[in-house]
Amino acid sequence: MTDQAVDTSGTAAGSAAGWATGEFFGRERELKALRADIERAGLDTLAGRKAPRARVLLIAGRPGSGRTALAGELAAGLAGDYPDGILHARLTDPGGERVPTDRTARELLDDLGIASPPGAGEDELSAMVRDALAVRRQLLVLDDAVDAEQVDPLLPDNPDCLVVATAQGPLTGIPDVRPCTIGGLDTASAVALLGRSTGAVRITVDPTAAHALAEECGGQPAALTLVGGWLAARPNASVADVTKRLHDMPAGPEQPTGARPLARTFRFVYESLSQPTARMLRLLSLAPAGLVDAHTASALAGCSVSGAQSALDDFAAFGLLRRKSGRQYEVPGCLAPMMKALMEDRDRPTEVQLARARMLERTVRQLQSCRAITDPDGSPARKKLAGLPRALRFSNAPEAAEWLRVRQPALLASAGIAVEDGDLDTLARRLVAALVRALAAHRGAEAAAPDLYGLHRLVLGVAERHGLHREQAAALLNLADLDARTGRMQEALTRYRAALDAGRAAADPYATGRAMESVGGTYQEMGDWQRASDWYGRALEQRLARGEREDAARLYGRLGSVHTYAGRYGEGLRHWRAAAAGHRRLGDLAGHARALSEVARVQEYAGRPHESLRTCQEAVECARQAEDVRLQGALELRLADTLDRLGDPAAAQVHRSAAEALLGEEGSAYEIRSTSPRD
């Protein structure tokens, strides 16, 4: 998803919330045909049926033909007809890789303000998009589609919505779609676009040369933008001379005829660059998700940040990059393949690998800085942060959070690149770990869960590739936790058991104990009390054998809860009393009080109200000694309820008044939190 889609023709389209048009050249006939196609009766209407889905308008053309700009102009003109706004999704990365449908759907849901479940699959997420659009009147722009399989799952089942798609060819498989095929601009529009960069005077003094240059560029907006930027940087160069030089420039025979004007123009501009600048441009094809900032360019080229920023500004002026929000740039999809081909031809593989490693290492350090700024002053992380170069530091947490928000697509892509590389796995693990910590620190684990799920899967892939059992167990535990949180219990069980095997292979007692306890917790959530108590018992045996008394006390409580839910009150009492004794030995008065309150609860369930009353009074005294006012107030309320059931309303009122004095306005809304998440 992009905040601003800017076509290489130079026409700007607005954000997902609404498109703000800039200067637009030509295409009047195409715009008229597209608007007419909206009103055209579809096949369902002609057959007497109500249209079941949104109408799809297709703009087909080669990369660099201005199809994105045309889609933006059309959407801007139609914005008033779609009060719920405009959504924009790009279906192909600048490097040419198709964007998975689940990623596109997740980004659309984010724009709609709908939380997407972590780990959800393509079908579930695309169904959520369709459900959300089913009750809206919205315009959806799907840019640079590879095929119909990318578009079809996202089509709203709502004829009040409209979909505008761009692609290189027809989207076979989507019914009732007539492509609007575009080629080069007409000569007048092409010359006007050229004059926007060069200035009107240079066009006026030699209109014949300007027309010839426009024809040499095939009327393609991307090619015209490149040569216009080159001329603008050289005010003394004549249009006629550039036209001749461009005409003499060879185009690779491997290029299709329609792609040669852009390839020739790109080569012309590229060869005018200095050697270091040309090398930087080639290496920008490594930029994750095609997104570049000064730090990325600096690390790739091995130059200063200020020098990289100056070069990026020049590239944007030439049309070699697109300006995005802030000081971020994007590699145009129509130029990225040519930049990559030059890199593969001119740069040695070892140099490319080194550049990629420098870029990822810089990203790790920025992420560490982004995370550290959230720690309090004087903390070890902040002291370490002070030792970083000024260019890598953030002045405050909001600045770091904004950087993380803007760079997140590139950061997630960086993690994928690092893992896919295979030769940088140590760096990949550091990068993913730093990104996980930064996202959790600034967005919170709950909000970042969908992205964290993907990152944990990347870690799992690296761990499995290299037989790193400890990292494998950690990744599986994290993934299983997210599965359990979203209700995918069977998937969670499978991963917890796999984590147990990995933990045993690594001889990691923490991972094995955590996995056994989590398996028990999952069975508890599923209501399988027998299996839950069995797995809790296994985890308890390990904790006791290792002398981990605090964890053992917690597990006694979990066993007490499970037995209570199963109606085995005797076993429940035994384990809750063991939990209370464990907390008492640890000197944890608050934990002791909570465990005693659970003993009282089970005694009441078992039909022993007087014993429950005495135990509850003991728990209140423990909470008072622990100076835990909130816990003491909650226990006073429980004591009052017990007295009511025993037929002593006067005493119950005394304790209820005491609770109100302790809890204030919270009153009876406060509940005791026991050691089990189900309690």
ChimeraX attribute file (.defattr): number of C-alpha atoms within 10 A of each C-alpha:
attribute: neighborCount
match mode: 1-to-1
recipient: residues
	/A:1	22
	/A:2	16
	/A:3	15
	/A:4	19
	/A:5	25
	/A:6	22
	/A:7	26
	/A:8	30
	/A:9	27
	/A:10	22
	/A:11	22
	/A:12	23
	/A:13	26
	/A:14	22
	/A:15	18
	/A:16	22
	/A:17	15
	/A:18	20
	/A:19	24
	/A:20	17
	/A:21	17
	/A:22	15
	/A:23	11
	/A:24	17
	/A:25	21
	/A:26	16
	/A:27	17
	/A:28	10
	/A:29	8
	/A:30	16
	/A:31	17
	/A:32	11
	/A:33	12
	/A:34	21
	/A:35	14
	/A:36	10
	/A:37	18
	/A:38	13
	/A:39	9
	/A:40	11
	/A:41	12
	/A:42	18
	/A:43	13
	/A:44	12
	/A:45	11
	/A:46	10
	/A:47	10
	/A:48	9
	/A:49	10
	/A:50	12
	/A:51	18
	/A:52	12
	/A:53	16
	/A:54	21
	/A:55	25
	/A:56	24
	/A:57	22
	/A:58	26
	/A:59	26
	/A:60	24
	/A:61	22
	/A:62	20
	/A:63	22
	/A:64	25
	/A:65	27
	/A:66	27
	/A:67	29
	/A:68	30
	/A:69	25
	/A:70	26
	/A:71	24
	/A:72	30
	/A:73	24
	/A:74	20
	/A:75	28
	/A:76	17
	/A:77	15
	/A:78	17
	/A:79	19
	/A:80	11
	/A:81	14
	/A:82	16
	/A:83	12
	/A:84	18
	/A:85	21
	/A:86	24
	/A:87	25
	/A:88	30
	/A:89	23
	/A:90	21
	/A:91	26
	/A:92	21
	/A:93	18
	/A:94	23
	/A:95	22
	/A:96	16
	/A:97	11
	/A:98	16
	/A:99	16
	/A:100	12
	/A:101	21
	/A:102	19
	/A:103	16
	/A:104	24
	/A:105	26
	/A:106	25
	/A:107	21
	/A:108	25
	/A:109	19
	/A:110	13
	/A:111	17
	/A:112	17
	/A:113	9
	/A:114	14
	/A:115	14
	/A:116	20
	/A:117	18
	/A:118	21
	/A:119	21
	/A:120	17
	/A:121	13
	/A:122	17
	/A:123	13
	/A:124	13
	/A:125	24
	/A:126	25
	/A:127	16
	/A:128	20
	/A:129	23
	/A:130	17
	/A:131	14
	/A:132	16
	/A:133	23
	/A:134	19
	/A:135	14
	/A:136	16
	/A:137	19
	/A:138	23
	/A:139	26
	/A:140	25
	/A:141	23
	/A:142	26
	/A:143	24
	/A:144	26
	/A:145	24
	/A:146	20
	/A:147	18
	/A:148	14
	/A:149	14
	/A:150	20
	/A:151	20
	/A:152	14
	/A:153	18
	/A:154	23
	/A:155	24
	/A:156	27
	/A:157	18
	/A:158	20
	/A:159	15
	/A:160	20
	/A:161	23
	/A:162	24
	/A:163	24
	/A:164	20
	/A:165	26
	/A:166	29
	/A:167	25
	/A:168	19
	/A:169	17
	/A:170	21
	/A:171	23
	/A:172	10
	/A:173	12
	/A:174	15
	/A:175	11
	/A:176	13
	/A:177	16
	/A:178	16
	/A:179	20
	/A:180	19
	/A:181	17
	/A:182	17
	/A:183	17
	/A:184	21
	/A:185	21
	/A:186	16
	/A:187	18
	/A:188	15
	/A:189	18
	/A:190	26
	/A:191	23
	/A:192	19
	/A:193	26
	/A:194	30
	/A:195	20
	/A:196	16
	/A:197	21
	/A:198	22
	/A:199	16
	/A:200	13
	/A:201	10
	/A:202	19
	/A:203	20
	/A:204	12
	/A:205	11
	/A:206	13
	/A:207	15
	/A:208	13
	/A:209	20
	/A:210	26
	/A:211	21
	/A:212	18
	/A:213	26
	/A:214	28
	/A:215	20
	/A:216	21
	/A:217	27
	/A:218	23
	/A:219	26
	/A:220	27
	/A:221	30
	/A:222	27
	/A:223	27
	/A:224	31
	/A:225	28
	/A:226	29
	/A:227	28
	/A:228	23
	/A:229	23
	/A:230	24
	/A:231	22
	/A:232	19
	/A:233	15
	/A:234	11
	/A:235	12
	/A:236	9
	/A:237	13
	/A:238	15
	/A:239	25
	/A:240	17
	/A:241	12
	/A:242	18
	/A:243	21
	/A:244	14
	/A:245	12
	/A:246	21
	/A:247	17
	/A:248	10
	/A:249	15
	/A:250	14
	/A:251	19
	/A:252	13
	/A:253	8
	/A:254	8
	/A:255	12
	/A:256	11
	/A:257	10
	/A:258	13
	/A:259	19
	/A:260	20
	/A:261	25
	/A:262	28
	/A:263	21
	/A:264	22
	/A:265	23
	/A:266	20
	/A:267	19
	/A:268	19
	/A:269	19
	/A:270	22
	/A:271	10
	/A:272	11
	/A:273	13
	/A:274	10
	/A:275	11
	/A:276	12
	/A:277	19
	/A:278	19
	/A:279	19
	/A:280	22
	/A:281	27
	/A:282	25
	/A:283	23
	/A:284	24
	/A:285	25
	/A:286	27
	/A:287	24
	/A:288	27
	/A:289	22
	/A:290	22
	/A:291	26
	/A:292	26
	/A:293	20
	/A:294	21
	/A:295	21
	/A:296	26
	/A:297	26
	/A:298	23
	/A:299	23
	/A:300	29
	/A:301	24
	/A:302	15
	/A:303	14
	/A:304	13
	/A:305	17
	/A:306	13
	/A:307	13
	/A:308	23
	/A:309	19
	/A:310	11
	/A:311	20
	/A:312	26
	/A:313	18
	/A:314	17
	/A:315	22
	/A:316	17
	/A:317	20
	/A:318	22
	/A:319	28
	/A:320	28
	/A:321	27
	/A:322	24
	/A:323	23
	/A:324	18
	/A:325	10
	/A:326	9
	/A:327	13
	/A:328	18
	/A:329	21
	/A:330	23
	/A:331	29
	/A:332	24
	/A:333	20
	/A:334	22
	/A:335	22
	/A:336	25
	/A:337	15
	/A:338	18
	/A:339	25
	/A:340	18
	/A:341	12
	/A:342	19
	/A:343	22
	/A:344	14
	/A:345	11
	/A:346	11
	/A:347	13
	/A:348	11
	/A:349	12
	/A:350	9
	/A:351	12
	/A:352	18
	/A:353	16
	/A:354	16
	/A:355	21
	/A:356	25
	/A:357	19
	/A:358	18
	/A:359	23
	/A:360	26
	/A:361	17
	/A:362	19
	/A:363	23
	/A:364	22
	/A:365	18
	/A:366	24
	/A:367	26
	/A:368	23
	/A:369	23
	/A:370	31
	/A:371	27
	/A:372	26
	/A:373	26
	/A:374	18
	/A:375	13
	/A:376	10
	/A:377	11
	/A:378	9
	/A:379	12
	/A:380	11
	/A:381	17
	/A:382	17
	/A:383	12
	/A:384	13
	/A:385	21
	/A:386	14
	/A:387	10
	/A:388	13
	/A:389	8
	/A:390	10
	/A:391	10
	/A:392	18
	/A:393	20
	/A:394	19
	/A:395	10
	/A:396	11
	/A:397	17
	/A:398	14
	/A:399	13
	/A:400	22
	/A:401	21
	/A:402	13
	/A:403	16
	/A:404	22
	/A:405	14
	/A:406	16
	/A:407	16
	/A:408	15
	/A:409	16
	/A:410	19
	/A:411	23
	/A:412	19
	/A:413	17
	/A:414	25
	/A:415	25
	/A:416	19
	/A:417	19
	/A:418	25
	/A:419	22
	/A:420	15
	/A:421	12
	/A:422	13
	/A:423	12
	/A:424	17
	/A:425	18
	/A:426	12
	/A:427	17
	/A:428	27
	/A:429	21
	/A:430	19
	/A:431	28
	/A:432	25
	/A:433	18
	/A:434	20
	/A:435	28
	/A:436	21
	/A:437	19
	/A:438	25
	/A:439	23
	/A:440	16
	/A:441	19
	/A:442	21
	/A:443	15
	/A:444	12
	/A:445	15
	/A:446	12
	/A:447	15
	/A:448	17
	/A:449	23
	/A:450	18
	/A:451	18
	/A:452	25
	/A:453	22
	/A:454	17
	/A:455	23
	/A:456	21
	/A:457	17
	/A:458	20
	/A:459	26
	/A:460	21
	/A:461	17
	/A:462	22
	/A:463	20
	/A:464	14
	/A:465	12
	/A:466	11
	/A:467	14
	/A:468	15
	/A:469	21
	/A:470	20
	/A:471	23
	/A:472	26
	/A:473	31
	/A:474	22
	/A:475	23
	/A:476	27
	/A:477	24
	/A:478	18
	/A:479	27
	/A:480	30
	/A:481	20
	/A:482	23
	/A:483	22
	/A:484	18
	/A:485	15
	/A:486	14
	/A:487	14
	/A:488	16
	/A:489	20
	/A:490	15
	/A:491	14
	/A:492	25
	/A:493	22
	/A:494	14
	/A:495	23
	/A:496	29
	/A:497	20
	/A:498	18
	/A:499	29
	/A:500	25
	/A:501	18
	/A:502	25
	/A:503	24
	/A:504	18
	/A:505	15
	/A:506	18
	/A:507	13
	/A:508	15
	/A:509	15
	/A:510	14
	/A:511	24
	/A:512	24
	/A:513	23
	/A:514	19
	/A:515	29
	/A:516	24
	/A:517	23
	/A:518	25
	/A:519	27
	/A:520	29
	/A:521	26
	/A:522	25
	/A:523	22
	/A:524	24
	/A:525	16
	/A:526	13
	/A:527	14
	/A:528	16
	/A:529	21
	/A:530	14
	/A:531	17
	/A:532	25
	/A:533	24
	/A:534	17
	/A:535	23
	/A:536	25
	/A:537	19
	/A:538	14
	/A:539	23
	/A:540	25
	/A:541	15
	/A:542	18
	/A:543	20
	/A:544	14
	/A:545	10
	/A:546	11
	/A:547	11
	/A:548	12
	/A:549	18
	/A:550	16
	/A:551	18
	/A:552	23
	/A:553	29
	/A:554	23
	/A:555	26
	/A:556	25
	/A:557	30
	/A:558	31
	/A:559	29
	/A:560	30
	/A:561	30
	/A:562	29
	/A:563	24
	/A:564	23
	/A:565	17
	/A:566	16
	/A:567	15
	/A:568	15
	/A:569	21
	/A:570	14
	/A:571	17
	/A:572	26
	/A:573	25
	/A:574	16
	/A:575	25
	/A:576	31
	/A:577	21
	/A:578	20
	/A:579	32
	/A:580	26
	/A:581	19
	/A:582	23
	/A:583	23
	/A:584	18
	/A:585	14
	/A:586	14
	/A:587	12
	/A:588	16
	/A:589	22
	/A:590	22
	/A:591	25
	/A:592	26
	/A:593	31
	/A:594	28
	/A:595	30
	/A:596	26
	/A:597	28
	/A:598	29
	/A:599	28
	/A:600	29
	/A:601	21
	/A:602	26
	/A:603	21
	/A:604	17
	/A:605	14
	/A:606	16
	/A:607	10
	/A:608	13
	/A:609	19
	/A:610	15
	/A:611	14
	/A:612	24
	/A:613	23
	/A:614	13
	/A:615	21
	/A:616	26
	/A:617	20
	/A:618	18
	/A:619	29
	/A:620	26
	/A:621	16
	/A:622	23
	/A:623	24
	/A:624	18
	/A:625	14
	/A:626	18
	/A:627	13
	/A:628	16
	/A:629	16
	/A:630	19
	/A:631	26
	/A:632	27
	/A:633	30
	/A:634	26
	/A:635	28
	/A:636	25
	/A:637	24
	/A:638	26
	/A:639	26
	/A:640	26
	/A:641	18
	/A:642	22
	/A:643	20
	/A:644	15
	/A:645	11
	/A:646	13
	/A:647	10
	/A:648	13
	/A:649	15
	/A:650	12
	/A:651	13
	/A:652	22
	/A:653	16
	/A:654	12
	/A:655	21
	/A:656	23
	/A:657	16
	/A:658	17
	/A:659	26
	/A:660	17
	/A:661	13
	/A:662	19
	/A:663	19
	/A:664	12
	/A:665	10
	/A:666	13
	/A:667	17
	/A:668	15
	/A:669	8
	/A:670	15
	/A:671	16
	/A:672	16
	/A:673	12
	/A:674	18
	/A:675	19
	/A:676	15
	/A:677	11
	/A:678	13
	/A:679	11
